[in-house]
Amino acid sequence: MTFAHRFAIAFVAFLLGITSLSAEPLPSEPELLAVLRSDASEADKAITCKRLAITGSPAAIVDLAKLLDNERLASWARIALEAIPGPEADASLRNAAGSLSGLRLVGVINSIGVRRDAGALPMLQAKLNDPDAEVAAAARHAIGSIGTTQAAAILTKAMAAPGGSQDATAQAGVVCAERLLASGKKAEALTLYDAIRKAGVSEQRVAEATRGAILARGQEGIPLLLETLRSPSKRLSNMALYAARELQDGPKSGAVDLALATEMAKPPGDAAAADRVVKIIDVLADRNADGGAGDAILKPLLVAATGGPKPIRVSAIAAVGRIGNASAISSLLVSAVDSDPEIADVARKALSSLASTEVDREVVARLPKADANVLPALVRAIGDRRIAAVAELKPLVNHASDAVRTATVAALGSVVDLPNLGILIDQVVKPSVGSDVGKKAILEASIRMPDREACAEKLASAIESAPAEAKVTLLDVVGEVGGTRALAAVAAAAKSSDPALQDASTRLLGKWMTPDAAPVLLELSKSLTDGKFQTRAIRGYIRIARQMAVPDAERAEICRNAIKVAKDPADQKAVLEILPRYPSPAMLAVAKEAATMPGLEAEATAAAATIEQKLEKPAG
């Protein structure tokens, strides 16, 4: 049984929902044939044909062939005939092709193509000139699918004949050549590909055949690849780029890459040539994405990265980042300090993405020798690559250059460890760079610390002695870190007499992400005297009951307390809206208590009624 037959059977099984050998067995073949011979409905016969695609044998062919002239059942019969192995099915389809016409003949010819019946080639060749254009088109496609040497000869002859179907014939020829190549007939495939390229057909067909000819030749196809790359036709040039991605190197490893690199290194004569160079660079990067690029590829890329038209530079820099190694660092550093922001940004990303631990060591080793112009780029690379180089970065926090200091603080945000977090705390307390840089760095560092309690302890301790503005900044960071120690620090700030700290802490507590903030918020809602901060506290307390996962009894207690503490009727009614969302006996009790409070009678009574409806009634 051929692969095509097995595939057809599997596909039909899928259509029938047969997914396991242990499924209920199908009716036997004699039973199925009895349906075809009976006066059963056409719907039943259609299902029977599909089932015969699974279990049918040559014994079913005669009955199936009788349906090929049936307008409604012909396609169902062909499903089975395409799947049944053996020459008998081929013969039945060839015989039917001699008596059918129109769409049913087209269908039979398509099935012959699916089965790749070489014995039908003489008949199919005769159909190439059929007055019915759909029949002629089906014959062309079937010949291409059969894909033998004889099929190739028929298509080659048809392309040379006068008429208006050369392009469609060439399309079938491309399929035929692919079949030949897959079956090991490289010479025959090449002959057909080359015939299509010279047949005066459309540019699309020429492009398809050229791609096939390049790939079929392997390394020997490099000259044709380069010739096509240089074509003024965008379609052909782009097809060559696709082929270049697919073309495999032979015994002379690297020949394809070397040819592409040599082509890339030629000075572009115009905008079209420059665009082609950019695309070749992208192909080289794709072909060497596994890190296998050697110096013969990297060197011309590095040259392109440091000079020439901007689009080529940008593409080359990005490619070096994908496939380069430590030898590319110097070149990338030059580009990273380029006056053009786009080039500098691409170079920085390339430095960050170089895949080698050797690069990490080399970047750190260059720090002591780098001048103030290059040093920021090196420092950024340490941060971007997350290199553990805190000791090397620490002295640069006080560098004379503002650019170096700024880059260092930002990099420390990515790499500093907990014992050295004080470096960044100092940048908040006594900044040597812009306040936004220090705040962003300490926030990034703090939220990635594995021990958040220890991190919060360091930050909280620093808050006590920090200047007023720094206290707020550190408090914001503590709030992002979260945890028990952080909650205690924020609570302490809320109880202070400093309005700025009260403002920051109540804002943070109002969006706290864990329910352990509830007691703190309740206490603050009772003790704070500033109306705005007190309102924040009570609404943060209500939010915990509304949004967070807490036990029923605890949620009910929060709601009970909130109704009592809230001074704004709108806040009290917001609590009442929470009660029916989480119906329980405890919430019902809260609703009934609230129904006795002036101004809440109606809403609380309605909430209680809704809860009672939602609660399960006792049995009996």
N, C-alpha and C positions, 0 to 999 in steps of 0.2 A: 504494500500500500504506500502510495507516495505521500509526501508531506502535505500536498494540496488536499488529498483525499482525507487525511487525518484531521486537517484543519477544518475542512467543510463539515465533517462529522461532529467535531467538537463544537463548532459554531451552532449547528442545528440543535445539538443537545442543550446548548445554552438557551436558545430560543424556546425550547420546549420545557425549560426549567429542570432538566435532568442534570443534577450536580453531583451525584454519587452513584457508584456501582451498586450500592445497597438500596437504591430507590426501588419503588415498586416496578417489577419488570414490564416491559412493553409487550403488547400482543405479539404473537408469533408472526413470521412472515406470511404463512398461508392465511392466517386470519386477516392480516392487513390487505393481502391481495384480494381476498373475498369482498372486502369493502369496496375496492376499486371496481370490481366486476359487478357490483350490485347497483340498485337504484338509490343508494344512499345520497344524501344531500351533498352538494359541491363543497360545503364547509367541512363536512366529515371527510371527504376525499382529500381536501387540501391538508388537513391534519395528518391523514394517513400517509400522504407523500412525504411530509416532514419526518414522520416516524420511520419511513423506509430509508431515509438518509442515514439513520442510525443502524438499522438492522438489515437493510436490503442487501440482496445478493444478485448475481446475474439473472436469477430466476424471476426477478421483478421487472426486468428491463422491458419486456414486451408490453406489459400492462401500463407501465409508465410512458412508454413511447406513444401509446395510443392517445395520451392526453396532450401531446405537444401541439396539436392543432386546436385545442380548446382555449378559447379566449381567456377564460377565467382560471383555468387550472394549469396552463402551460408552464408558468413560472414555478409553481409548486412541484410539478413533475421534474423540472430541470434541477431543482434543489437536490432531489434524490439522485438523479442521473449523474450530476457532477460529483457526488460523493461515492457512488458504487465503483469499486475498483474493477479493472479488467478491460480487455479489448471490446467486449460486447457492448458496454455503454458507449464507447467511442464510435463503434459502428452504427449504433442506433441514432446517435446525433448526426452523423454524416448522412445517413439515409434520410433523416427528416429534413435536412437542409436541401435535399434535392426536390422536395415536394412542397415546402412551405414558402411563404412570401411575407413581405411587410414586417411588422413588429415581431411576429412569432419567429420569422427567420432570423431577425436580428438577435433575438433571445437565444436561439439555438447556437448561432455563431459565437455569441459571448460565452456560452457554456463550453464550446469547443476550445476557446481560448483559455478558460479556467483550467480545463483538463490538459492543456498543452499537447493536443493530439497532432503529432507530426504527420500522421497519415491523412489528415484533412487538408494539407497544404495545397495540393493541386486544385481542389474545389475552392479553397479560399482565394487562391490566385485568380481564378476565373471570376470570382465575385468582386474583385477590385474594380472592375469596369461595369458593375451592375448599375442600371439606370436609377435604382433607388439609392440615393446618397447615404441613407442611414445603413443600408446593408453593406455598401462599399466601405463605410467608416468602420463598421463592426469587423469586417474582414481584415482591414489593416491592423486594427488593434489585436485581433486574435493571432495574426501572423507574428506580430511583435512579441506577444506573450509566449508563443511556442518557442521562439528564441533558438532555433537550430541554424546550422550553416546554410541549409536550404532556405530557411525563412529569410536569412540575411540576403541571400542572392535574389530572392523574389522582391524584397523591398528595395534593394539597390537598383534593380532593373526598373521598378515602378517609379523611382525618383527621377530616373533619366528620361522617362517617357513624357511626351507633351501632355499638358492638361493642368487642371487647377488644384490638384490634390497633393502636390509634392511636399508641402509643409506638414500636412497631416501624416503622410507616409514617413517623413523624417522623424516625427514624434514617435511613431511606432518603431522606427529603426533604432532610436535611442534605447527604448525598452529592450529590443531584441539584442542589442550590443551588450547591455547589462546582463542579460541572461547568458549570453555566450561567455562573458568574462567570469561570471559566477561558476560556470561549468568547466572552467579551465581552458577555454579556447581563446586565449589572449590575442593571437594573431588575427583570427577571424573577427574578433571584436574591434580591434584597431582598424582593420580594413573598412568595416562598416562605419565606425566613428569618422574616419577620414573622408569617406564617401559623402557622408552627410555634410561635413564642413565645406565641401567643394560643390555641393549640389545647387547652390543658388537659392536656398531656402531662407526663411526668416532669421533675423539675428538671434532670436531666442533659441531656435533649434540649433544654430551654429554654436551658441554659447553652451548649450547642454552637451552637444557632441564634443566640444573642445574640452570641457571639464572631464568627460569620460575618457577622452584620449590622453589627457595629462595623467590622470590617476592610473589608467591601465599601463602606461609606460613606466611608472615609478620614477626612479632617479633619471631615467632617460627622457622623461617628460619635462625636465627642468627648462631646457631651451624653449619649448612650446609655452611653458608657464610664463617665462619672462617676456616672451614675445606678446603673449595675450595681455599680460599686466600693462604693457606699454601701449596697448591699443587706444586710439582716440575714442573708441566706443565705450561709454560708461558701463553698459551692460556686459560687454566682454571683459573689461578690466575687473569689474566686480566679481564676475564668475571665476576669474583666475584667482582672486583673493579667497573665494570659498574653496577652490581646489587646493590652494596653498595650505589651508588649515588641515585638509584631509590627507595630503600627500605624505606618504611614509618614506623615511630614509631607508635605503638599502644597506648593502655591505659597507659602503663608504659613509659611515655615520656622520651626520651633520652637513651633508652636501646641500640639502634643501635650505636649511637655515643659513648656511654660508652664502648661497646664491642670493637669498632674499636680503641678507645684510649688505652684500656688495651692491645690490640694486638700490637699497635704501641710502647708501652713502654717496650716491651720485648727486651732484648739485642739481636741485630742481630748476628747470628752465622757465616754468610758468606756474600759475596758480593750480592748474590741473595736476601738474607733476608733483607739486607740494602736497596736494591732497592725497595723491597716490602714495607718497612717502609716509604720510601719517597712517594710512591704512596698512601699509606693509609693517610698520612698527607695531601696530596692534596685533597683526598676525604673528609676528615674532614673539610677542609677549604671550599670546595664547599657546603657541607651540612649545614654549619653554616654561610654562606655568608651574611645572614640577620642580623647578630650581636647577635644571640641567644645563643652563646656558653657560657656554665657555667664553674665554676672552675674545675669541673671534667674533662673537655676537655682541658681547658687552662693550667692547672698545668703540665700535662705530656708533653704538647707542649713546655712549657717554659723550662722544664728539658732537652728536646731534643735540644732546641735552644742553650743551654749553654755548651753542651759537647757531645762527641761522634763523629762518622764519619762526615766529612765535608759535604757530600751531604745531610745527615739527618739534620744537623744544618741549612744549607742554606734553605732547604725546610720548616723546623719548624719556622725559623725566619720570612720567607715570610708569612706563614700561620697565625702567631700571628699578623702580620701587618694587615691582612685581617679581622680577627675575634676577636682580642684582645681588651682590655680596659686599663684603667689607671694602673691596677695592673701589666701590662706587661712592664711598663716603665723601672724599675730597670734592668730587664733582658736584654732589648733591648739596654740600655745604655752600659752595659758590652760588648755586642757584637759590638756596634758601635765604640768602641775603640780597637777592636781586631787587632792584628798585621797582620792578613790576610786581604788584601784589599777587597777581594770579600765579606767576611763575614761582614766587617765593612760597606760596601756599601749597602748590603741587609738590614742590621739592620737600617741604616739611612732611607732608603726608608720605612721600616716598621714603624718606629717612625712617619714618615710623614703621613702615611696612616691610623693610628689608628683613628677610627671614633667616637669621643666623645669630647664634649666641656670640659668635666672633665679632659681629657688629656691635653688640652691647659692650664688650670689652674695649673695642677700639674707640668707641664714642667717649667712654669714661677716661681712657688713657690720653685723649686729646685735650682734656680740660685744662691742665696746667700750662700747656703751650699755646693755647688759643688766644687770639687778640680780642679786644672788646667788640669788634665788628662781627666776628664769627661766634663768639661765646654764647650769645643768646640762642642761636640756632642749635648749638650742641646741647645746651641746657634743656631746651624744649624737646629735643629728641629723647633725652633721659626721661622726661615726664611722659611723653607720648608712648614710649616703649616700656614705661614702668620699670626702669632699671633701679635696682636697690643700691643707690649711690648717695645716701643721705650724708655720709661723712664728707664726701667730695663736694657736695652742694652747699653744705653748711657755711663755709667761709665766704661764699659768694653772696650771701644775704646782705652783706655790708660792702659789696663792691662799689667802686666809684661810679660806675655806669648805671644810670637809672634803668636802661633796657635790660642789663644783666640782672639787676636786683628783681625786677618785675618777672622776668622769665624764671628766675630761681624760685621765688615764692610760689609761682603757679606750678612749677614742676614738683615742688615739695608736697603740694596738695595731692599729687598722684602717687608719691613714693614714700613719704615720711611714715615712720612707724610710731607706735604708742609712746615708747620712751622718749622720742624726740618731738612729740607733739607740741612741747613748749616752744619750739622754734616758731611755730605758726601762731601760737597764743601771743607771743611777744609781738608779732606783726599786727595783731589786733590792738594790743595795749599801747605799743610804741611803734607804729608802722614806719617802715623805710620805703614803702611803695604806696600806691593808691589804696584807699580803704576798701574799695570794691574787690581789688585783687586779693588782699589778705583775707577778707571775709569769704570769698569764693573758695580759696585754697583750704582754709580751715574747715569749712563745711564739707568739701569733697573728702578731705582726710578723715574727718570724724565719722561720717556715715559709712565709711568702708572699714572702720576698725572692728576686728572680730569680737573684742570684749567691750561691749558698749557701756557696761556699768563702770568699768575702769576709765573709759574715755570720758563719761559724764562726770566722774569724780574729779578728773583733772580740770575739766572745764569749770565745774562748780567752784572748785577751790580758787581758780583764777578770778572768778566773778567778784569774790569778796573784796579783793584789793585793787580791782581794775577801776580806771576812771569811768565816769558816768556813761559816756557814749560807748565805751568798750563793753561795759556791763550789758547793755542792750544787745550788742552784736553777739557776744558770747552766749547770752540767754537764748537768742534765736537759734544758735547752733545746738545748744543743749536740747531745745525743743525738737529739733530734727532727729537727734540721736535717740531720744526716748528712753524708756526703761524706768526702773524704780528710783535710782539716784537722780536722774534727770527730772522726774516728777517732783521730787522733794526740793530740788533747786528752784524750779519754776514756782512752786507753792510758796517758798520762802520769799522770793522776789515779789510775789503778789501781796504778801503781808507787809512789805516794807512801806516806808512813808514817801518813797520816791514815785511821783506820778508816772514818770517814763517807764520805770520797771513794772508798775502796776498795769500800765497800758500794754506793754509787751507780754507780760505773763498771762493776763486774762485773754489776750488774743490767742496765745499759744494753747492755753487750756481749753478754749472754746472749740479747738479742732483736734484735741488729743485723741489718739487712735486706740487707746485701751480703756476699758471701763474702770480701772483702778483710780482714775481721776475723779470719780463721782464724789467720794467723801471730801476731797479738797474743794471741789466746786460748791458743794453744799455749804461747807464752812465759810467760804468766801462770800457766798450769796447772803449770809447772815451778818458777816463782820465788816464787809467793805462799806464805806460811806459814800463814795462817789457813785452817783446813779448810773453812769454809763458802764462802769466796771462791774457794778453789782448786776446789771442787766445781762452783761456778757456771761457772768458766772452762772446765773440761773438758766439762761438759754443753752449754755454748754452742758449743764446738768440734765436738762430736758432732752438734749440731743442724744445723750448716752442711752436713755430709756427708749428713744425712738429708733435708733439705728444700730445699736450694738447687741452682741449676743451675751445676754446675762440670764441667770436663772429666774424663773417666774417670780419667786418670792422677792428677790432683790429688785427686779424691775418694778414690781408693785410698790415696794417701799420707796423707790426713787420717785415714782409718780405721786405717792401720798405726800412725801416731803415737798415736792415741787409745787403742788397745789397750795400747800400751806405757806411756803416761803415767797412765792411769786406775788408781786404787787400789781402787776399789769393784768387785767382780766383777759387780755389776748393770750398771754402766756399760760394762764390757768386753763383756758379753753383748748390751747394747743396740747396740753397734757391729756385732757379728756378725749381728744381725737386719737391719742395713742392707745388708750385702754382697749377698744374693740379690735385693734390690730393683733393683740396678743391675749386672746380670751383665756381666762383662767379664773378659778374661784377667788384667788387673791386680787385680781384686777376687778372682779365684780364687787368685792368688798370696798375697794377704793372708790368705785363709781357711786355706790350707795352712800358712802360717807360724804362724797362731794355733793350729792343731791340735797344735803341738809344745809349747804353753805349758801348764803345770800348771793344772788346773781348767777349761780351755776345750776339752779334746780332743773331747768329744762334740758340743757345739754347733758348733764350728768345722768338724768333719768333716761334719756334716749340712749346714752352709752351703755347703761346697765341693761336695758332691754335688748340691745344688739348682742351683748355678751351672753345673756341668758339663751338667746336663740342659737348661738354658735356652740355653746357647751353641750356636751352629750347628755341626753336625758337618762336618768336611772332606769334600769330594766324593769318592766312591769308597770 
